[in-house]
Amino acid sequence: MSMEMDESQGAPRRGPRGGAQGGADKKGGSSVRKRGFTRRKVCRFCADKTLVIDYKDPQLLKYFVTDRGKIVPRRISGNCAKHQRKVALAVRRSRMIALLPYTVTGA
């Protein structure tokens, strides 16, 4: 259900999600973004082989849980897929025995 209107009526054309059609950003300019160089994140468990993922170590696991209690995704944490699965499993186990919270109570 698109809100496309004719230009003769004076209303701008809208895309299917209600935004401006044609790639223009909110300021009216082009939507070209300049990206700076960002360092590639390295999995800290692959880099340091002595570091072990343990569900009984909440100090290590707190870096992979947000302040709201959610598990941090690997694109943000920098973990590889193998270690992200192990971290997620360790966080779930740690929550089960009440070392980490499921959610944060209060507002």
PEWOWO-V586750 format. One record per run of one state. SS is the DSSP state (~ for helix, > for strand, _ for the rest). FROM is the first residue (numbers start at 0). TO is the last residue. If there is no record, write none. Layout:
# PEWOWO-V586750
ss=SS from=FROM to=TO
ss=SS from=FROM to=TO
This chain:
# PEWOWO-V586750
ss=_ from=0 to=5
ss=~ from=6 to=8
ss=_ from=9 to=12
ss=> from=13 to=13
ss=_ from=14 to=18
ss=> from=19 to=19
ss=_ from=20 to=42
ss=~ from=43 to=46
ss=_ from=47 to=56
ss=~ from=57 to=63
ss=> from=64 to=64
ss=_ from=65 to=69
ss=> from=70 to=70
ss=_ from=71 to=72
ss=~ from=73 to=76
ss=_ from=77 to=79
ss=~ from=80 to=95
ss=_ from=96 to=106
